[in-house]
Structure formats: structure tokens, C-alpha cells
Amino acid sequence: MTAIDMTPIDRFADEYEFLSNFARIPVTRNGITYPTNEHAFQAAKATNPADAARILAAPTPGDAKRIGRRIQLRHDWEQIKLDIMLECLRAKFSPPPIRTMLLATGQRPLVEGNNWHDRYFGVCFSCQYGCDHVGENHLGRLLMQVREELREELLGWG
């Protein structure tokens, strides 16, 4: 019997860049196609169409994130942001090629390791703030949830 690889994928770069919200993989949400998952997520924060349009037009996911940090947030953002991220991830991984890539990660734990102090969506690995593998890893957890949903759908359990 073959052993299951349980080595964590803890950097969403190189061959695993597709897991990153910054990966140039279009995401369609509410009839609008965004260049990245980061664009879709940041636009969901907006309370007015002009801010959402600025985020959509941002040339990079980093720019979309910066704009999203400066706009008026929806009043319920803190309560719904994980649901929105889950919705965006489901949309991102719905096309067959990218779905297959996520499923190919098997049972491996997915950890959005970073050094930019994101301890909410990721795990900060020894950044300038003195973190050492600290974080809630919500992005990794949601990715694993989507992967399990896709696996169940594939097996006819969903």
C-alpha cells in the first residue's frame, strides 16, 4: 500500500502558485470576471460601485488589495468575509483545469505561509515582527474545504 503524502504545502509559490489569491487565474463572481481571486475578494468589500470598479481595474492583485484597504467597507464585512472568501475560492476552482490542480494536492495540509505578517488568512513564518509559525490559516483551511467539496462531488457524495 502506498503511503499518503501528508507533507504540508506551506508556500503558495512556484508549482503551488495557483493556490495564491494573487495567481493570475480569472474568477467570475456575480457575473463579473476579475483577473484574480484577490480582485474578486477586495471588490466584495465595496459599498459603492465606483470603488468596486477601481478594484476590478487595478493592474495587479497587490494594487487591488491596497485599494481595498482604503475604501468604505460594507457594514457586515467582519461577519461575512470568510463566507465571501469561500465563495470566491469555489468560483476560482470551478473550471476543470484548476480544479484538477487543487485535487492533485491530495490530502496534504495547505498552509498560506508568509513573511508579511498575515496571521488571519495565513501563518507568518519568522517575519520582522518575530512571528514563528503563528496564524489562523483561514485561507489554507478554506482551500482544504473546497478541495474536499470537489472530491465529494467527484465521488458523487456531494
C-alpha beads as a LAMMPS data file, in Angstrom:
LAMMPS data file: protein, C-alpha beads

158 atoms
157 bonds

1 atom types
1 bond types

-500.0 500.0 xlo xhi
-500.0 500.0 ylo yhi
-500.0 500.0 zlo zhi

Masses

1 110.0

Atoms # bond

1 1 1 0.000 0.000 0.000
2 1 1 1.302 3.440 -0.929
3 1 1 1.779 5.956 1.867
4 1 1 -0.252 9.147 1.597
5 1 1 1.898 12.266 1.339
6 1 1 0.981 14.473 4.292
7 1 1 3.815 16.968 3.870
8 1 1 2.273 20.433 4.226
9 1 1 2.259 22.744 1.230
10 1 1 3.239 25.865 3.108
11 1 1 4.217 28.292 0.356
12 1 1 1.816 29.222 -2.393
13 1 1 4.633 29.848 -4.880
14 1 1 6.332 28.068 -7.775
15 1 1 4.381 24.903 -8.617
16 1 1 1.788 25.838 -5.975
17 1 1 1.362 29.470 -7.009
18 1 1 -2.116 28.584 -8.301
19 1 1 -3.232 28.361 -4.646
20 1 1 -2.408 32.024 -4.058
21 1 1 -5.081 34.692 -4.261
22 1 1 -2.557 36.645 -6.357
23 1 1 -2.314 33.928 -9.050
24 1 1 -3.412 35.235 -12.453
25 1 1 -6.447 32.955 -12.629
26 1 1 -9.712 34.695 -13.572
27 1 1 -12.575 34.454 -11.081
28 1 1 -16.194 35.134 -12.024
29 1 1 -18.408 36.328 -9.201
30 1 1 -21.872 37.853 -9.571
31 1 1 -21.466 37.947 -13.357
32 1 1 -18.194 39.909 -13.258
33 1 1 -14.886 38.326 -14.217
34 1 1 -11.952 39.510 -12.111
35 1 1 -8.303 38.951 -13.073
36 1 1 -7.513 37.253 -9.739
37 1 1 -9.182 35.950 -6.616
38 1 1 -7.703 38.921 -4.731
39 1 1 -9.517 41.337 -7.045
40 1 1 -12.833 39.489 -6.506
41 1 1 -12.407 39.381 -2.729
42 1 1 -11.410 43.037 -2.409
43 1 1 -14.278 44.181 -4.654
44 1 1 -16.730 42.339 -2.386
45 1 1 -15.798 44.776 0.403
46 1 1 -17.049 47.790 -1.534
47 1 1 -20.134 49.735 -0.544
48 1 1 -20.316 51.632 -3.830
49 1 1 -19.883 50.637 -7.475
50 1 1 -17.099 53.185 -8.121
51 1 1 -14.815 51.542 -5.545
52 1 1 -15.630 48.088 -6.897
53 1 1 -14.809 49.285 -10.426
54 1 1 -11.457 50.727 -9.269
55 1 1 -10.579 47.380 -7.712
56 1 1 -11.626 45.499 -10.850
57 1 1 -9.418 47.798 -12.958
58 1 1 -6.392 47.538 -10.654
59 1 1 -3.386 46.366 -12.715
60 1 1 -2.118 43.918 -10.080
61 1 1 -3.605 41.957 -7.194
62 1 1 -1.366 43.957 -4.846
63 1 1 -2.920 47.160 -6.172
64 1 1 -6.400 45.667 -5.704
65 1 1 -5.521 44.837 -2.094
66 1 1 -4.173 48.346 -1.432
67 1 1 -7.341 49.934 -2.858
68 1 1 -9.475 47.529 -0.821
69 1 1 -7.749 48.686 2.353
70 1 1 -8.697 52.322 1.674
71 1 1 -12.377 52.029 0.768
72 1 1 -15.514 52.232 2.878
73 1 1 -16.215 48.630 3.942
74 1 1 -19.623 47.052 3.983
75 1 1 -21.071 47.286 7.481
76 1 1 -21.135 43.498 7.863
77 1 1 -17.678 42.800 6.401
78 1 1 -16.175 41.249 9.536
79 1 1 -19.100 38.839 9.810
80 1 1 -19.131 37.740 6.160
81 1 1 -15.526 37.932 4.948
82 1 1 -14.831 34.206 5.379
83 1 1 -18.052 33.320 3.550
84 1 1 -17.046 35.690 0.735
85 1 1 -13.567 34.153 0.529
86 1 1 -15.120 30.684 0.380
87 1 1 -17.468 31.826 -2.399
88 1 1 -14.535 33.312 -4.338
89 1 1 -12.469 30.134 -3.929
90 1 1 -15.347 27.960 -5.109
91 1 1 -15.593 30.142 -8.215
92 1 1 -11.828 30.089 -8.782
93 1 1 -11.600 26.306 -8.607
94 1 1 -14.732 25.516 -10.620
95 1 1 -13.041 25.308 -14.074
96 1 1 -11.751 21.758 -14.715
97 1 1 -8.033 22.545 -15.210
98 1 1 -7.645 24.471 -11.958
99 1 1 -9.981 22.085 -10.126
100 1 1 -7.713 19.201 -11.139
101 1 1 -4.672 21.059 -9.816
102 1 1 -6.316 21.561 -6.419
103 1 1 -7.420 17.928 -6.241
104 1 1 -3.857 16.846 -7.121
105 1 1 -2.689 18.262 -3.778
106 1 1 -4.240 15.111 -2.297
107 1 1 -4.644 15.154 1.460
108 1 1 -1.696 17.454 2.066
109 1 1 -2.304 20.262 4.547
110 1 1 -2.459 23.657 2.816
111 1 1 -0.858 26.496 4.749
112 1 1 -0.660 30.030 3.409
113 1 1 2.823 30.617 4.791
114 1 1 4.045 34.196 4.558
115 1 1 6.510 36.686 5.954
116 1 1 4.267 39.758 5.634
117 1 1 2.536 39.251 8.992
118 1 1 -0.798 37.896 7.739
119 1 1 -1.844 35.847 10.730
120 1 1 -5.529 35.777 9.839
121 1 1 -5.635 34.237 6.377
122 1 1 -2.177 32.704 6.701
123 1 1 0.629 31.700 9.004
124 1 1 3.505 34.120 9.447
125 1 1 6.885 32.377 9.283
126 1 1 9.511 34.352 11.163
127 1 1 8.870 37.832 9.845
128 1 1 10.274 41.126 11.085
129 1 1 7.622 41.090 13.826
130 1 1 9.124 37.999 15.461
131 1 1 6.430 35.556 14.356
132 1 1 7.392 31.933 14.251
133 1 1 4.702 29.851 12.588
134 1 1 1.852 31.885 14.087
135 1 1 -1.507 32.278 12.394
136 1 1 -5.064 31.082 11.920
137 1 1 -4.548 29.954 8.291
138 1 1 -8.109 30.691 7.188
139 1 1 -7.107 30.687 3.505
140 1 1 -5.483 27.279 3.817
141 1 1 -8.470 25.914 5.716
142 1 1 -10.910 27.232 3.126
143 1 1 -8.818 25.797 0.290
144 1 1 -8.896 22.395 2.005
145 1 1 -12.667 22.743 2.421
146 1 1 -13.108 23.479 -1.288
147 1 1 -10.808 20.567 -2.150
148 1 1 -12.924 18.228 -0.006
149 1 1 -16.151 19.533 -1.573
150 1 1 -14.713 18.903 -5.046
151 1 1 -13.589 15.410 -4.045
152 1 1 -17.052 14.603 -2.683
153 1 1 -18.665 15.984 -5.834
154 1 1 -16.350 13.876 -7.978
155 1 1 -17.207 10.769 -5.967
156 1 1 -20.926 11.583 -6.081
157 1 1 -21.179 12.253 -2.349
158 1 1 -21.951 15.955 -2.616

Bonds

1 1 1 2
2 1 2 3
3 1 3 4
4 1 4 5
5 1 5 6
6 1 6 7
7 1 7 8
8 1 8 9
9 1 9 10
10 1 10 11
11 1 11 12
12 1 12 13
13 1 13 14
14 1 14 15
15 1 15 16
16 1 16 17
17 1 17 18
18 1 18 19
19 1 19 20
20 1 20 21
21 1 21 22
22 1 22 23
23 1 23 24
24 1 24 25
25 1 25 26
26 1 26 27
27 1 27 28
28 1 28 29
29 1 29 30
30 1 30 31
31 1 31 32
32 1 32 33
33 1 33 34
34 1 34 35
35 1 35 36
36 1 36 37
37 1 37 38
38 1 38 39
39 1 39 40
40 1 40 41
41 1 41 42
42 1 42 43
43 1 43 44
44 1 44 45
45 1 45 46
46 1 46 47
47 1 47 48
48 1 48 49
49 1 49 50
50 1 50 51
51 1 51 52
52 1 52 53
53 1 53 54
54 1 54 55
55 1 55 56
56 1 56 57
57 1 57 58
58 1 58 59
59 1 59 60
60 1 60 61
61 1 61 62
62 1 62 63
63 1 63 64
64 1 64 65
65 1 65 66
66 1 66 67
67 1 67 68
68 1 68 69
69 1 69 70
70 1 70 71
71 1 71 72
72 1 72 73
73 1 73 74
74 1 74 75
75 1 75 76
76 1 76 77
77 1 77 78
78 1 78 79
79 1 79 80
80 1 80 81
81 1 81 82
82 1 82 83
83 1 83 84
84 1 84 85
85 1 85 86
86 1 86 87
87 1 87 88
88 1 88 89
89 1 89 90
90 1 90 91
91 1 91 92
92 1 92 93
93 1 93 94
94 1 94 95
95 1 95 96
96 1 96 97
97 1 97 98
98 1 98 99
99 1 99 100
100 1 100 101
101 1 101 102
102 1 102 103
103 1 103 104
104 1 104 105
105 1 105 106
106 1 106 107
107 1 107 108
108 1 108 109
109 1 109 110
110 1 110 111
111 1 111 112
112 1 112 113
113 1 113 114
114 1 114 115
115 1 115 116
116 1 116 117
117 1 117 118
118 1 118 119
119 1 119 120
120 1 120 121
121 1 121 122
122 1 122 123
123 1 123 124
124 1 124 125
125 1 125 126
126 1 126 127
127 1 127 128
128 1 128 129
129 1 129 130
130 1 130 131
131 1 131 132
132 1 132 133
133 1 133 134
134 1 134 135
135 1 135 136
136 1 136 137
137 1 137 138
138 1 138 139
139 1 139 140
140 1 140 141
141 1 141 142
142 1 142 143
143 1 143 144
144 1 144 145
145 1 145 146
146 1 146 147
147 1 147 148
148 1 148 149
149 1 149 150
150 1 150 151
151 1 151 152
152 1 152 153
153 1 153 154
154 1 154 155
155 1 155 156
156 1 156 157
157 1 157 158
